[in-house]
């Protein structure tokens, strides 16, 4: 199970009852006890091990899975380039999906060239394989980018505690990048008024959580039932096992497990929620901004809820490095969103960015003589 679900509502990304806490190679001393789910010392999740493994030098690239930020969030916190493919286009054979509507594979790497090679392999499995660009551009003149207002797009305090110094640093880096792109010939619209996920409600509740909780139980049950040998055959079995073995939980709560198990939404209502949210986030949200401003992509801080809008729309998203928190050293990045099946455009923009902005920094813990891990 992806630790996005297994860590619970208040858990830390990368926390495993088997292997313990996965640590960022950029954070000396590791995750601070009591830090919030996406606090400054947190590596992010749920594809935590993939991102940390690449950043720490164990592999040049990795595959992850994402419903809402689970590839791009840990990748951005490891100063990597990453891309979540268009949902519902990649065969899910052998993949444990918790939400078929949102979840899909993607990849991450230290360079765009490596990422493009990996994404080319992944999209070749599509029923209608995408043709990615044979050559990636290195100039900004062919692109028009829309940037949201970062002051309006911040994570809730329950995920990332308010940090005025970090906010100032992130916004300064964000706007400096906009100015540089314009100076290098790119066209920019800033800010663009993209619909916020807080406005994407279904019958008074979060549209995203309505769909997610309505899918988890049946999806988990199908995956477990297909295993040849396991005593755990359902989400209810997982909940009971955890109750019977609290010593194996590593303080992981079961909030989402229980909410999903008890969810009683009808299939008709769930179908309406999917349809309505896809239209409002996609056609009336992202598509409207792209059309009105003539944009290729929309960009926001990765430490924002924009990945939720992309997930509801069914669109691909990506991340690229932006800066490093002055106090903790934790990397932070951009999130890019394009229309469905436009993975190639995301790779093109990331390649221009890599060619014209400073190179990513190696984690100092990799070369310090006496690192404090």
Buried (B, 14 or more C-beta within 10 A) or exposed (E): BBBBBBBBEEBBBBBBBEEEBBBBBBBBEBBBEEBBBBBBBBBBBBBBBBBBBBBBEEEEBBBBBBBBBBBBBBBBBBBBBBBBBBBEBBEBEEBBBBBBBBBBBBBBBBBBBBBBBBBBEBBEEBEEEBEBBEEBBEEBEEBBBBBBBBEEBBBEEEBBEEBEEBBEBBBEBBEEBBEBBBEBEBBBBBBBEBBBBEEBBBEEEBBBBBBBBBBBBBBBBEBBEEEEEEEEEBBBBBBEEBEEEEEEBBEBBBEBBBBBBEBEBEEEBBEBBBEBBBBBBBEEBBBBBBEEBEBBBBBBBBBBBBBBBBBBBBBBBBBBBBBBBEEBBBBBBBBBBBBBBBBBBBBBBBBBBBBBBEEBEBBEBEEEEEEEE
